[in-house]
Amino acid sequence: MNATPSQSLLTRLAERDRAPVDFTLDGRPLRALAGDTVLTAVLTHTDHVRETEFSGAPRAGFCMMGACQDCWMRLEDGTRLRACTTFIAAGMRLLSNTQGGQP
């Protein structure tokens, strides 16, 4: 997942004055805003949150309410989380590859 900001799926249009929250995605330092979900934090920097374990196709969430299983991600420690229902936290170390905890 080496997307540049021009390839981000989401563009922030409002609420730009919230406190910054630093996190990493696949070892790359990024910044979100307090109150962002992990999904929002990631998709303002890239065009998908993970690649499916079945075909390698990019996934970016679907239902946005934690029911479809399309936005699963992992923390570096192996903990799985749903990006659409988990809020970003300072120092969070996310991986876009959901298998085995390796980027």
ABEGO torsion letter per residue (X at the ends): XABBAAABABBBABGAABBBBBBBBGGBBBBBBBGBBAAAAAAAABABABBBAAAGBBBAEAAGAGAAGAABBBBAAGBBBBAAABBBBBGBBBBABABGGBX
